Amino acid sequence: MPGLGLRALIDVLEQKQRVRRISRMVDRTWEPGCLVKWAFQALPEADRFGMLFENVKDSKFRLATGIIGSSREAYATALGIDASEINEKWVDALLHPIEPVVVAGGPAQEVVARGAQARLSAWPIPVWTPGKDAGAYITAPVITRSAETGTQNMGVYRTQVRDDHSVVVNLALAGQGTRNVRTYTDKGRKAPIAWVIGADPAVLLSATAKLPYGVNELTAAGGLTGAPIELVPAQTVDLLVPASAELVIEGEISPGEIDQEGPFGEFAGYMGGVAPRPVARITAITHRRDAIYYGFGSQMPPSESTMMQSLTNAGVVLKQLRYDIGEPTVVDTHIDLHFGGAMGHIIVAMEPRDPAHSKRVGCLVANMTALKRVTVVDPDIDIRDPEHVDWAINARLDPGNDIVVVGAAQFAHMDPSVRLIGNRPGPASKLVLDATQKLDAGPFSLPSKDYMSRALDSWKDAGLPAFELPRCARLRLDRA
Ligand SMILES: Cc1cc2nc3c(=O)[nH]c(=O)nc-3n(C[C@H](O)[C@H](O)[C@H](O)COP(=O)(O)O)c2cc1C
């Protein structure tokens, strides 16, 4: 079943009480940023919802946040699947990517404002950490292009509003966006750039996927929806942008034009620093007449950002391990939803072929990703249940033999535990925990499945309260 468009998704999630409309007037300089923080800091995932602000002071446009990333259920609904199918959906999308198609026009260009008419202040761009952030910033997929190959790339890069017609883009120095921009600016040319706001959820989610350089994330978005993503030529820059987006901001980065970016609240839970980053001049803003501005919340985890990045990249890593590296023994992967998205803790469930296999796979994952902690477990552990994973660590890991610290780790300048030396990240490391069963520890200390199943009838007869069998208990009983 294909996924839902953004507006249909908002309607469906609203019916499930997973989106709330806020009709009272809000001040974008502090209220939405704080309200979405309450949704993530105070509510458990099962009760969390996204927000549609219908009345934002000084803007005629609506503001949405937390729509796709409030919960696994919302993320899965956006893709038309059940939450248990997210990983395999990603594996399938990456195995069967679909090239986008160019169409004549689309709602994203219903209104075209060029040059001086393209004013950022018309849009309800929030201040996400009021009282601490340097100002408002855009959180949306950013499209860049390689001048050498013509291939586009899409990633979410925080973008600080500098004034009505320019921004500072937090393009990571070693990132794919920077690599594309430099194919122009290193040759003295202006680099095209576009921010895609409120596109099809598959487009928004694919922007959070860490795919190899040269792979256009829009092909993965096509794989997710099972149909090509429709693109239109941008009005003022040489890029193709999603035709159904709510709005698209077009701009250019000139060689050597930089400004200070930040400070801003960051995903790891601390305020970040100030660093020089490229300036982009806005050349046009195209949009639906009644556009909804969609900003992803980030900063103190958990957040929409950590949810989206974790859920997306667990599937990406699973596909890479199984199909690119050739480790069919890997059964499942899960990235902790509470910290750092693609830089947090991954749990890998696998069937080791030999005693060192699980450690090898753990070290491989540590080296090929930005993830800081890798825990490898057997398939009889529910990797989405932190208590079950903790049991495996306590019962199956011998610290002297089963822990590997991997040094010389990837660029980790956003890791607050790594000291900055002269504004550059210090040496970083990773932790690999091999919590698979290495020794035959004998049978589980649970009554056999037969006894336990019969006791369920006794439970019922005794009038005790009904419960849903947790996956951890089911997996244990299967071995009891
Ligand atoms: C809300 C949000 C904000 C993000 N901000 C940044 C950022 O400022 N800079 C950055 O390099 N990555 C940022 N990321 C992570 C990237 O979007 C992500 O790593 C993506 O895969 C990068 O794409 P790329 O590998 O094609 O460059 C952010 C992600 C989200 C969801």
The ligand as an ORCA input file, in Angstrom:
! r2SCAN-3c Opt
* xyz 0 1
  C      16.023     17.920     12.178
  C      17.350     17.482     11.643
  C      18.405     18.362     11.617
  C      19.641     17.991     11.112
  N      20.643     18.904     11.055
  C      21.807     18.586     10.453
  C      22.796     19.592     10.233
  O      22.613     20.731     10.601
  N      23.942     19.229      9.596
  C      24.154     17.924      9.167
  O      25.188     17.650      8.571
  N      23.234     16.954      9.376
  C      22.062     17.261      9.986
  N      21.098     16.303     10.167
  C      21.417     14.909      9.796
  C      21.368     14.698      8.308
  O      20.177     15.163      7.742
  C      21.499     13.231      7.957
  O      22.695     12.754      8.486
  C      21.469     12.992      6.463
  O      21.555     11.612      6.213
  C      22.613     13.706      5.785
  O      22.489     13.494      4.400
  P      23.786     13.368      3.494
  O      24.561     12.180      4.025
  O      23.219     13.110      2.130
  O      24.544     14.634      3.611
  C      19.841     16.665     10.644
  C      18.777     15.763     10.652
  C      17.534     16.164     11.125
  C      16.389     15.190     11.066
*
